[in-house]
Amino acid sequence: MVRYTFFQRLGHHDVCVVPARVLSAEPTHDGDLSSLQAEASHAGQCYVRVLLSFGDGTYLAHVAASPDFKCRFTVVFSEAQLAQAQLSNRCVQAA
């Protein structure tokens, strides 16, 4: 089976959507019970802007609960976490 990288599948488009479950639901740190999943997702999905590939199957990205990325977090995603990524409606309309 041929496996394509994130950029081979979706190109270098601006924003994609991934299921919120790819984000950690664990508390961010001891005195704070919030999680990345709770803060950076809405209605079961999150918006992702992949910034670069490290060349080893991991990617630096911004993730946010809304496509305007006003409240964003910088994370490292694996290829497996991005496997279900879909272009956001905003990108599809612009194409």
Buried (B, 14 or more C-beta within 10 A) or exposed (E): EEEEEBBEBBEEBEBBBBBBBBBEEEEBEEEEEEBBBBBBBEEEBBBBBBEEBEEEBBBEBBBBBEBEBEEBBEBEBEBEBBBEBBBBEBBEEEE
